[in-house]
């Protein structure tokens, strides 16, 4: 049976993905919560995944290109991205976002996320 866990962002070491983006995350049984810190100009390249994603911008503003449409998400706004929908993000200012994924991002857990680190595109096939 899964155990209840308690976490503090202050206790989770931020993982630098590149010079402009760091992340922290907590994994539950069927869901993942990530705290992403993006400096102005940071870019998450176009990618897609099998995970449903809910992004809540806590601080700043992010410009999403989702399935060919631009959406600017400001502090206090929430964007829901269905599974398999191509999207990218550019930080319009220094920003903090909380992203929820269902199911958890196994590619992040395994370190198979080169697209976030300036490497190859997302390995997740569209199915």
CNS distance restraints for C-alpha pairs under 8 A (distance, minus, plus):
assign (resid   2 and name CA) (resid  29 and name CA) 7.09 0.50 0.50
assign (resid   7 and name CA) (resid  11 and name CA) 7.33 0.50 0.50
assign (resid   7 and name CA) (resid  12 and name CA) 7.98 0.50 0.50
assign (resid   7 and name CA) (resid  26 and name CA) 7.80 0.50 0.50
assign (resid   8 and name CA) (resid  12 and name CA) 6.81 0.50 0.50
assign (resid   9 and name CA) (resid  24 and name CA) 7.42 0.50 0.50
assign (resid  12 and name CA) (resid  24 and name CA) 6.43 0.50 0.50
assign (resid  12 and name CA) (resid  25 and name CA) 7.81 0.50 0.50
assign (resid  13 and name CA) (resid  24 and name CA) 6.84 0.50 0.50
assign (resid  14 and name CA) (resid  22 and name CA) 5.91 0.50 0.50
assign (resid  14 and name CA) (resid  23 and name CA) 5.45 0.50 0.50
assign (resid  14 and name CA) (resid  24 and name CA) 5.18 0.50 0.50
assign (resid  15 and name CA) (resid  22 and name CA) 5.25 0.50 0.50
assign (resid  15 and name CA) (resid  23 and name CA) 5.19 0.50 0.50
assign (resid  15 and name CA) (resid  24 and name CA) 6.21 0.50 0.50
assign (resid  16 and name CA) (resid  21 and name CA) 6.15 0.50 0.50
assign (resid  16 and name CA) (resid  22 and name CA) 4.29 0.50 0.50
assign (resid  16 and name CA) (resid  23 and name CA) 6.64 0.50 0.50
assign (resid  17 and name CA) (resid  21 and name CA) 5.54 0.50 0.50
assign (resid  17 and name CA) (resid  22 and name CA) 5.49 0.50 0.50
assign (resid  17 and name CA) (resid  23 and name CA) 7.32 0.50 0.50
assign (resid  17 and name CA) (resid 116 and name CA) 6.39 0.50 0.50
assign (resid  17 and name CA) (resid 117 and name CA) 5.11 0.50 0.50
assign (resid  18 and name CA) (resid  22 and name CA) 7.20 0.50 0.50
assign (resid  18 and name CA) (resid 116 and name CA) 7.80 0.50 0.50
assign (resid  18 and name CA) (resid 117 and name CA) 5.68 0.50 0.50
assign (resid  18 and name CA) (resid 118 and name CA) 7.41 0.50 0.50
assign (resid  20 and name CA) (resid  38 and name CA) 5.75 0.50 0.50
assign (resid  20 and name CA) (resid  39 and name CA) 5.09 0.50 0.50
assign (resid  20 and name CA) (resid  40 and name CA) 7.69 0.50 0.50
assign (resid  20 and name CA) (resid  41 and name CA) 7.69 0.50 0.50
assign (resid  20 and name CA) (resid  42 and name CA) 5.32 0.50 0.50
assign (resid  21 and name CA) (resid  36 and name CA) 7.06 0.50 0.50
assign (resid  21 and name CA) (resid  37 and name CA) 5.66 0.50 0.50
assign (resid  21 and name CA) (resid  38 and name CA) 4.67 0.50 0.50
assign (resid  21 and name CA) (resid  39 and name CA) 6.54 0.50 0.50
assign (resid  21 and name CA) (resid  42 and name CA) 6.59 0.50 0.50
assign (resid  22 and name CA) (resid  36 and name CA) 5.89 0.50 0.50
assign (resid  22 and name CA) (resid  37 and name CA) 5.28 0.50 0.50
assign (resid  22 and name CA) (resid  38 and name CA) 6.79 0.50 0.50
assign (resid  23 and name CA) (resid  34 and name CA) 6.72 0.50 0.50
assign (resid  23 and name CA) (resid  35 and name CA) 5.55 0.50 0.50
assign (resid  23 and name CA) (resid  36 and name CA) 4.45 0.50 0.50
assign (resid  23 and name CA) (resid  37 and name CA) 6.21 0.50 0.50
assign (resid  24 and name CA) (resid  34 and name CA) 5.59 0.50 0.50
assign (resid  24 and name CA) (resid  35 and name CA) 5.18 0.50 0.50
assign (resid  24 and name CA) (resid  36 and name CA) 6.62 0.50 0.50
assign (resid  25 and name CA) (resid  32 and name CA) 6.93 0.50 0.50
assign (resid  25 and name CA) (resid  33 and name CA) 5.53 0.50 0.50
assign (resid  25 and name CA) (resid  34 and name CA) 4.08 0.50 0.50
assign (resid  25 and name CA) (resid  35 and name CA) 6.08 0.50 0.50
assign (resid  26 and name CA) (resid  32 and name CA) 5.78 0.50 0.50
assign (resid  26 and name CA) (resid  33 and name CA) 5.36 0.50 0.50
assign (resid  26 and name CA) (resid  34 and name CA) 6.45 0.50 0.50
assign (resid  27 and name CA) (resid  31 and name CA) 6.27 0.50 0.50
assign (resid  27 and name CA) (resid  32 and name CA) 4.50 0.50 0.50
assign (resid  27 and name CA) (resid  33 and name CA) 6.56 0.50 0.50
assign (resid  27 and name CA) (resid 104 and name CA) 6.55 0.50 0.50
assign (resid  28 and name CA) (resid  32 and name CA) 5.88 0.50 0.50
assign (resid  28 and name CA) (resid 104 and name CA) 7.67 0.50 0.50
assign (resid  30 and name CA) (resid 102 and name CA) 6.23 0.50 0.50
assign (resid  30 and name CA) (resid 103 and name CA) 5.29 0.50 0.50
assign (resid  30 and name CA) (resid 104 and name CA) 6.27 0.50 0.50
assign (resid  31 and name CA) (resid 100 and name CA) 7.00 0.50 0.50
assign (resid  31 and name CA) (resid 101 and name CA) 5.66 0.50 0.50
assign (resid  31 and name CA) (resid 102 and name CA) 4.71 0.50 0.50
assign (resid  31 and name CA) (resid 103 and name CA) 5.19 0.50 0.50
assign (resid  31 and name CA) (resid 104 and name CA) 4.99 0.50 0.50
assign (resid  32 and name CA) (resid 100 and name CA) 5.59 0.50 0.50
assign (resid  32 and name CA) (resid 101 and name CA) 5.07 0.50 0.50
assign (resid  32 and name CA) (resid 102 and name CA) 6.55 0.50 0.50
assign (resid  32 and name CA) (resid 103 and name CA) 7.06 0.50 0.50
assign (resid  32 and name CA) (resid 104 and name CA) 4.73 0.50 0.50
assign (resid  32 and name CA) (resid 105 and name CA) 7.05 0.50 0.50
assign (resid  33 and name CA) (resid  98 and name CA) 6.83 0.50 0.50
assign (resid  33 and name CA) (resid  99 and name CA) 5.72 0.50 0.50
assign (resid  33 and name CA) (resid 100 and name CA) 4.60 0.50 0.50
assign (resid  33 and name CA) (resid 101 and name CA) 6.56 0.50 0.50
assign (resid  34 and name CA) (resid  98 and name CA) 5.55 0.50 0.50
assign (resid  34 and name CA) (resid  99 and name CA) 5.03 0.50 0.50
assign (resid  34 and name CA) (resid 100 and name CA) 6.35 0.50 0.50
assign (resid  35 and name CA) (resid  96 and name CA) 7.00 0.50 0.50
assign (resid  35 and name CA) (resid  97 and name CA) 5.82 0.50 0.50
assign (resid  35 and name CA) (resid  98 and name CA) 4.67 0.50 0.50
assign (resid  35 and name CA) (resid  99 and name CA) 6.48 0.50 0.50
assign (resid  36 and name CA) (resid  96 and name CA) 5.68 0.50 0.50
assign (resid  36 and name CA) (resid  97 and name CA) 5.21 0.50 0.50
assign (resid  36 and name CA) (resid  98 and name CA) 6.32 0.50 0.50
assign (resid  36 and name CA) (resid  99 and name CA) 7.49 0.50 0.50
assign (resid  37 and name CA) (resid  94 and name CA) 7.74 0.50 0.50
assign (resid  37 and name CA) (resid  95 and name CA) 5.90 0.50 0.50
assign (resid  37 and name CA) (resid  96 and name CA) 4.58 0.50 0.50
assign (resid  37 and name CA) (resid  97 and name CA) 6.60 0.50 0.50
assign (resid  38 and name CA) (resid  42 and name CA) 5.79 0.50 0.50
assign (resid  38 and name CA) (resid  91 and name CA) 6.32 0.50 0.50
assign (resid  38 and name CA) (resid  94 and name CA) 5.85 0.50 0.50
assign (resid  38 and name CA) (resid  95 and name CA) 5.19 0.50 0.50
assign (resid  38 and name CA) (resid  96 and name CA) 6.27 0.50 0.50
assign (resid  39 and name CA) (resid  91 and name CA) 6.62 0.50 0.50
assign (resid  39 and name CA) (resid  93 and name CA) 6.53 0.50 0.50
assign (resid  39 and name CA) (resid  94 and name CA) 4.31 0.50 0.50
assign (resid  39 and name CA) (resid  95 and name CA) 6.26 0.50 0.50
assign (resid  40 and name CA) (resid  91 and name CA) 5.06 0.50 0.50
assign (resid  40 and name CA) (resid  92 and name CA) 5.49 0.50 0.50
assign (resid  40 and name CA) (resid  93 and name CA) 4.12 0.50 0.50
assign (resid  40 and name CA) (resid  94 and name CA) 4.56 0.50 0.50
assign (resid  40 and name CA) (resid  95 and name CA) 7.27 0.50 0.50
assign (resid  41 and name CA) (resid  90 and name CA) 6.20 0.50 0.50
assign (resid  41 and name CA) (resid  91 and name CA) 5.17 0.50 0.50
assign (resid  41 and name CA) (resid  92 and name CA) 6.19 0.50 0.50
assign (resid  41 and name CA) (resid  93 and name CA) 7.03 0.50 0.50
assign (resid  42 and name CA) (resid  90 and name CA) 5.67 0.50 0.50
assign (resid  42 and name CA) (resid  91 and name CA) 5.26 0.50 0.50
assign (resid  43 and name CA) (resid  88 and name CA) 7.44 0.50 0.50
assign (resid  43 and name CA) (resid  89 and name CA) 5.57 0.50 0.50
assign (resid  43 and name CA) (resid  90 and name CA) 4.48 0.50 0.50
assign (resid  43 and name CA) (resid  91 and name CA) 6.54 0.50 0.50
assign (resid  44 and name CA) (resid  88 and name CA) 5.48 0.50 0.50
assign (resid  44 and name CA) (resid  89 and name CA) 5.02 0.50 0.50
assign (resid  44 and name CA) (resid  90 and name CA) 6.52 0.50 0.50
assign (resid  44 and name CA) (resid 115 and name CA) 7.76 0.50 0.50
assign (resid  44 and name CA) (resid 116 and name CA) 6.11 0.50 0.50
assign (resid  45 and name CA) (resid  87 and name CA) 7.79 0.50 0.50
assign (resid  45 and name CA) (resid  88 and name CA) 5.04 0.50 0.50
assign (resid  45 and name CA) (resid  89 and name CA) 6.75 0.50 0.50
assign (resid  45 and name CA) (resid 115 and name CA) 6.74 0.50 0.50
assign (resid  45 and name CA) (resid 116 and name CA) 7.15 0.50 0.50
assign (resid  45 and name CA) (resid 121 and name CA) 7.87 0.50 0.50
assign (resid  46 and name CA) (resid  86 and name CA) 6.36 0.50 0.50
assign (resid  46 and name CA) (resid  87 and name CA) 5.15 0.50 0.50
assign (resid  46 and name CA) (resid  88 and name CA) 4.26 0.50 0.50
assign (resid  46 and name CA) (resid  89 and name CA) 7.71 0.50 0.50
assign (resid  46 and name CA) (resid 121 and name CA) 7.78 0.50 0.50
assign (resid  47 and name CA) (resid  86 and name CA) 5.39 0.50 0.50
assign (resid  47 and name CA) (resid  87 and name CA) 5.66 0.50 0.50
assign (resid  47 and name CA) (resid  88 and name CA) 6.47 0.50 0.50
assign (resid  47 and name CA) (resid 115 and name CA) 7.72 0.50 0.50
assign (resid  47 and name CA) (resid 121 and name CA) 6.70 0.50 0.50
assign (resid  47 and name CA) (resid 122 and name CA) 5.61 0.50 0.50
assign (resid  48 and name CA) (resid  83 and name CA) 7.65 0.50 0.50
assign (resid  48 and name CA) (resid  84 and name CA) 5.29 0.50 0.50
assign (resid  48 and name CA) (resid  85 and name CA) 5.67 0.50 0.50
assign (resid  48 and name CA) (resid  86 and name CA) 4.58 0.50 0.50
assign (resid  48 and name CA) (resid  87 and name CA) 6.37 0.50 0.50
assign (resid  48 and name CA) (resid 122 and name CA) 6.96 0.50 0.50
assign (resid  48 and name CA) (resid 124 and name CA) 6.75 0.50 0.50
assign (resid  48 and name CA) (resid 125 and name CA) 7.95 0.50 0.50
assign (resid  48 and name CA) (resid 126 and name CA) 7.37 0.50 0.50
assign (resid  49 and name CA) (resid  83 and name CA) 6.20 0.50 0.50
assign (resid  49 and name CA) (resid  84 and name CA) 5.08 0.50 0.50
assign (resid  49 and name CA) (resid  85 and name CA) 7.36 0.50 0.50
assign (resid  49 and name CA) (resid  86 and name CA) 7.91 0.50 0.50
assign (resid  49 and name CA) (resid 122 and name CA) 7.80 0.50 0.50
assign (resid  49 and name CA) (resid 124 and name CA) 5.37 0.50 0.50
assign (resid  49 and name CA) (resid 125 and name CA) 7.23 0.50 0.50
assign (resid  49 and name CA) (resid 126 and name CA) 7.15 0.50 0.50
assign (resid  50 and name CA) (resid  83 and name CA) 4.85 0.50 0.50
assign (resid  50 and name CA) (resid  84 and name CA) 5.24 0.50 0.50
assign (resid  50 and name CA) (resid 124 and name CA) 7.21 0.50 0.50
assign (resid  50 and name CA) (resid 126 and name CA) 7.50 0.50 0.50
assign (resid  50 and name CA) (resid 127 and name CA) 7.91 0.50 0.50
assign (resid  51 and name CA) (resid  82 and name CA) 7.42 0.50 0.50
assign (resid  51 and name CA) (resid  83 and name CA) 4.94 0.50 0.50
assign (resid  51 and name CA) (resid  84 and name CA) 7.24 0.50 0.50
assign (resid  51 and name CA) (resid 101 and name CA) 5.89 0.50 0.50
assign (resid  51 and name CA) (resid 102 and name CA) 5.34 0.50 0.50
assign (resid  51 and name CA) (resid 103 and name CA) 5.76 0.50 0.50
assign (resid  51 and name CA) (resid 104 and name CA) 7.46 0.50 0.50
assign (resid  51 and name CA) (resid 105 and name CA) 7.24 0.50 0.50
assign (resid  52 and name CA) (resid  80 and name CA) 7.76 0.50 0.50
assign (resid  52 and name CA) (resid  81 and name CA) 6.08 0.50 0.50
assign (resid  52 and name CA) (resid  82 and name CA) 4.87 0.50 0.50
assign (resid  52 and name CA) (resid  83 and name CA) 4.57 0.50 0.50
assign (resid  52 and name CA) (resid 101 and name CA) 5.60 0.50 0.50
assign (resid  52 and name CA) (resid 102 and name CA) 5.33 0.50 0.50
assign (resid  52 and name CA) (resid 103 and name CA) 7.34 0.50 0.50
assign (resid  53 and name CA) (resid  80 and name CA) 5.95 0.50 0.50
assign (resid  53 and name CA) (resid  81 and name CA) 5.08 0.50 0.50
assign (resid  53 and name CA) (resid  82 and name CA) 6.45 0.50 0.50
assign (resid  53 and name CA) (resid  83 and name CA) 7.31 0.50 0.50
assign (resid  53 and name CA) (resid  99 and name CA) 6.61 0.50 0.50
assign (resid  53 and name CA) (resid 100 and name CA) 5.55 0.50 0.50
assign (resid  53 and name CA) (resid 101 and name CA) 4.73 0.50 0.50
assign (resid  53 and name CA) (resid 102 and name CA) 6.83 0.50 0.50
assign (resid  54 and name CA) (resid  78 and name CA) 6.91 0.50 0.50
assign (resid  54 and name CA) (resid  79 and name CA) 5.73 0.50 0.50
assign (resid  54 and name CA) (resid  80 and name CA) 4.47 0.50 0.50
assign (resid  54 and name CA) (resid  81 and name CA) 6.15 0.50 0.50
assign (resid  54 and name CA) (resid  99 and name CA) 5.56 0.50 0.50
assign (resid  54 and name CA) (resid 100 and name CA) 5.08 0.50 0.50
assign (resid  54 and name CA) (resid 101 and name CA) 6.71 0.50 0.50
assign (resid  55 and name CA) (resid  78 and name CA) 5.52 0.50 0.50
assign (resid  55 and name CA) (resid  79 and name CA) 5.14 0.50 0.50
assign (resid  55 and name CA) (resid  80 and name CA) 6.42 0.50 0.50
assign (resid  55 and name CA) (resid  81 and name CA) 7.99 0.50 0.50
assign (resid  55 and name CA) (resid  97 and name CA) 6.51 0.50 0.50
assign (resid  55 and name CA) (resid  98 and name CA) 5.81 0.50 0.50
assign (resid  55 and name CA) (resid  99 and name CA) 4.42 0.50 0.50
assign (resid  55 and name CA) (resid 100 and name CA) 6.50 0.50 0.50
assign (resid  56 and name CA) (resid  75 and name CA) 7.74 0.50 0.50
assign (resid  56 and name CA) (resid  76 and name CA) 6.84 0.50 0.50
assign (resid  56 and name CA) (resid  77 and name CA) 5.92 0.50 0.50
assign (resid  56 and name CA) (resid  78 and name CA) 4.37 0.50 0.50
assign (resid  56 and name CA) (resid  79 and name CA) 6.53 0.50 0.50
assign (resid  56 and name CA) (resid  97 and name CA) 5.48 0.50 0.50
assign (resid  56 and name CA) (resid  98 and name CA) 5.13 0.50 0.50
assign (resid  56 and name CA) (resid  99 and name CA) 6.28 0.50 0.50
assign (resid  57 and name CA) (resid  61 and name CA) 6.95 0.50 0.50
assign (resid  57 and name CA) (resid  62 and name CA) 7.55 0.50 0.50
assign (resid  57 and name CA) (resid  73 and name CA) 6.72 0.50 0.50
assign (resid  57 and name CA) (resid  74 and name CA) 6.13 0.50 0.50
assign (resid  57 and name CA) (resid  75 and name CA) 4.81 0.50 0.50
assign (resid  57 and name CA) (resid  76 and name CA) 5.83 0.50 0.50
assign (resid  57 and name CA) (resid  77 and name CA) 5.83 0.50 0.50
assign (resid  57 and name CA) (resid  78 and name CA) 6.48 0.50 0.50
assign (resid  57 and name CA) (resid  95 and name CA) 7.35 0.50 0.50
assign (resid  57 and name CA) (resid  96 and name CA) 6.09 0.50 0.50
assign (resid  57 and name CA) (resid  97 and name CA) 4.29 0.50 0.50
assign (resid  57 and name CA) (resid  98 and name CA) 6.41 0.50 0.50
assign (resid  58 and name CA) (resid  74 and name CA) 7.98 0.50 0.50
assign (resid  58 and name CA) (resid  75 and name CA) 4.83 0.50 0.50
assign (resid  58 and name CA) (resid  76 and name CA) 5.71 0.50 0.50
assign (resid  58 and name CA) (resid  77 and name CA) 7.82 0.50 0.50
assign (resid  58 and name CA) (resid  95 and name CA) 7.44 0.50 0.50
assign (resid  58 and name CA) (resid  96 and name CA) 5.52 0.50 0.50
assign (resid  58 and name CA) (resid  97 and name CA) 5.43 0.50 0.50
assign (resid  58 and name CA) (resid  98 and name CA) 7.02 0.50 0.50
assign (resid  59 and name CA) (resid  74 and name CA) 7.52 0.50 0.50
assign (resid  59 and name CA) (resid  75 and name CA) 4.81 0.50 0.50
assign (resid  59 and name CA) (resid  76 and name CA) 7.65 0.50 0.50
assign (resid  59 and name CA) (resid  94 and name CA) 7.61 0.50 0.50
assign (resid  59 and name CA) (resid  95 and name CA) 4.99 0.50 0.50
assign (resid  59 and name CA) (resid  96 and name CA) 5.00 0.50 0.50
assign (resid  59 and name CA) (resid  97 and name CA) 6.99 0.50 0.50
assign (resid  60 and name CA) (resid  74 and name CA) 6.08 0.50 0.50
assign (resid  60 and name CA) (resid  75 and name CA) 5.41 0.50 0.50
assign (resid  60 and name CA) (resid  91 and name CA) 8.00 0.50 0.50
assign (resid  60 and name CA) (resid  92 and name CA) 7.50 0.50 0.50
assign (resid  60 and name CA) (resid  93 and name CA) 5.62 0.50 0.50
assign (resid  60 and name CA) (resid  94 and name CA) 5.66 0.50 0.50
assign (resid  60 and name CA) (resid  95 and name CA) 4.15 0.50 0.50
assign (resid  60 and name CA) (resid  96 and name CA) 6.61 0.50 0.50
assign (resid  61 and name CA) (resid  72 and name CA) 6.90 0.50 0.50
assign (resid  61 and name CA) (resid  73 and name CA) 5.63 0.50 0.50
assign (resid  61 and name CA) (resid  74 and name CA) 4.30 0.50 0.50
assign (resid  61 and name CA) (resid  75 and name CA) 6.10 0.50 0.50
assign (resid  61 and name CA) (resid  91 and name CA) 6.31 0.50 0.50
assign (resid  61 and name CA) (resid  92 and name CA) 5.52 0.50 0.50
assign (resid  61 and name CA) (resid  93 and name CA) 5.88 0.50 0.50
assign (resid  61 and name CA) (resid  94 and name CA) 7.56 0.50 0.50
assign (resid  61 and name CA) (resid  95 and name CA) 6.09 0.50 0.50
assign (resid  62 and name CA) (resid  72 and name CA) 5.76 0.50 0.50
assign (resid  62 and name CA) (resid  73 and name CA) 5.26 0.50 0.50
assign (resid  62 and name CA) (resid  74 and name CA) 6.51 0.50 0.50
assign (resid  62 and name CA) (resid  89 and name CA) 6.48 0.50 0.50
assign (resid  62 and name CA) (resid  90 and name CA) 5.77 0.50 0.50
assign (resid  62 and name CA) (resid  91 and name CA) 4.59 0.50 0.50
assign (resid  62 and name CA) (resid  92 and name CA) 5.51 0.50 0.50
assign (resid  62 and name CA) (resid  93 and name CA) 7.43 0.50 0.50
assign (resid  62 and name CA) (resid  95 and name CA) 7.27 0.50 0.50
assign (resid  63 and name CA) (resid  70 and name CA) 6.78 0.50 0.50
assign (resid  63 and name CA) (resid  71 and name CA) 5.81 0.50 0.50
assign (resid  63 and name CA) (resid  72 and name CA) 4.37 0.50 0.50
assign (resid  63 and name CA) (resid  73 and name CA) 6.23 0.50 0.50
assign (resid  63 and name CA) (resid  89 and name CA) 5.59 0.50 0.50
assign (resid  63 and name CA) (resid  90 and name CA) 5.19 0.50 0.50
assign (resid  63 and name CA) (resid  91 and name CA) 6.30 0.50 0.50
assign (resid  63 and name CA) (resid  92 and name CA) 6.57 0.50 0.50
assign (resid  64 and name CA) (resid  69 and name CA) 7.96 0.50 0.50
assign (resid  64 and name CA) (resid  70 and name CA) 5.62 0.50 0.50
assign (resid  64 and name CA) (resid  71 and name CA) 5.13 0.50 0.50
assign (resid  64 and name CA) (resid  72 and name CA) 6.10 0.50 0.50
assign (resid  64 and name CA) (resid  73 and name CA) 7.37 0.50 0.50
assign (resid  64 and name CA) (resid  87 and name CA) 6.74 0.50 0.50
assign (resid  64 and name CA) (resid  88 and name CA) 5.66 0.50 0.50
assign (resid  64 and name CA) (resid  89 and name CA) 4.51 0.50 0.50
assign (resid  64 and name CA) (resid  90 and name CA) 6.59 0.50 0.50
assign (resid  65 and name CA) (resid  69 and name CA) 5.36 0.50 0.50
assign (resid  65 and name CA) (resid  70 and name CA) 4.45 0.50 0.50
assign (resid  65 and name CA) (resid  71 and name CA) 6.34 0.50 0.50
assign (resid  65 and name CA) (resid  87 and name CA) 5.36 0.50 0.50
assign (resid  65 and name CA) (resid  88 and name CA) 5.26 0.50 0.50
assign (resid  65 and name CA) (resid  89 and name CA) 6.38 0.50 0.50
assign (resid  66 and name CA) (resid  70 and name CA) 6.30 0.50 0.50
assign (resid  66 and name CA) (resid  71 and name CA) 7.31 0.50 0.50
assign (resid  66 and name CA) (resid  81 and name CA) 7.94 0.50 0.50
assign (resid  66 and name CA) (resid  85 and name CA) 7.04 0.50 0.50
assign (resid  66 and name CA) (resid  86 and name CA) 6.00 0.50 0.50
assign (resid  66 and name CA) (resid  87 and name CA) 4.35 0.50 0.50
assign (resid  66 and name CA) (resid  88 and name CA) 6.71 0.50 0.50
assign (resid  67 and name CA) (resid  85 and name CA) 6.04 0.50 0.50
assign (resid  67 and name CA) (resid  86 and name CA) 5.27 0.50 0.50
assign (resid  67 and name CA) (resid  87 and name CA) 6.10 0.50 0.50
assign (resid  68 and name CA) (resid  87 and name CA) 7.95 0.50 0.50
assign (resid  73 and name CA) (resid  77 and name CA) 5.68 0.50 0.50
assign (resid  73 and name CA) (resid  78 and name CA) 7.06 0.50 0.50
assign (resid  73 and name CA) (resid  79 and name CA) 7.21 0.50 0.50
assign (resid  81 and name CA) (resid  85 and name CA) 6.82 0.50 0.50
assign (resid  84 and name CA) (resid 126 and name CA) 6.01 0.50 0.50
assign (resid  84 and name CA) (resid 127 and name CA) 7.49 0.50 0.50
assign (resid  91 and name CA) (resid  95 and name CA) 6.67 0.50 0.50
assign (resid 101 and name CA) (resid 105 and name CA) 6.83 0.50 0.50
assign (resid 105 and name CA) (resid 109 and name CA) 6.56 0.50 0.50
assign (resid 106 and name CA) (resid 110 and name CA) 5.99 0.50 0.50
assign (resid 107 and name CA) (resid 111 and name CA) 5.84 0.50 0.50
assign (resid 107 and name CA) (resid 112 and name CA) 4.67 0.50 0.50
assign (resid 107 and name CA) (resid 113 and name CA) 5.74 0.50 0.50
assign (resid 108 and name CA) (resid 112 and name CA) 6.07 0.50 0.50
assign (resid 108 and name CA) (resid 113 and name CA) 5.77 0.50 0.50
assign (resid 112 and name CA) (resid 123 and name CA) 7.50 0.50 0.50
assign (resid 113 and name CA) (resid 117 and name CA) 7.06 0.50 0.50
assign (resid 113 and name CA) (resid 122 and name CA) 6.41 0.50 0.50
assign (resid 113 and name CA) (resid 123 and name CA) 7.48 0.50 0.50
assign (resid 114 and name CA) (resid 118 and name CA) 6.29 0.50 0.50
assign (resid 114 and name CA) (resid 119 and name CA) 4.55 0.50 0.50
assign (resid 114 and name CA) (resid 120 and name CA) 5.50 0.50 0.50
assign (resid 114 and name CA) (resid 121 and name CA) 6.87 0.50 0.50
assign (resid 114 and name CA) (resid 122 and name CA) 6.91 0.50 0.50
assign (resid 115 and name CA) (resid 119 and name CA) 4.99 0.50 0.50
assign (resid 115 and name CA) (resid 120 and name CA) 5.09 0.50 0.50
assign (resid 115 and name CA) (resid 121 and name CA) 4.65 0.50 0.50
assign (resid 115 and name CA) (resid 122 and name CA) 5.27 0.50 0.50
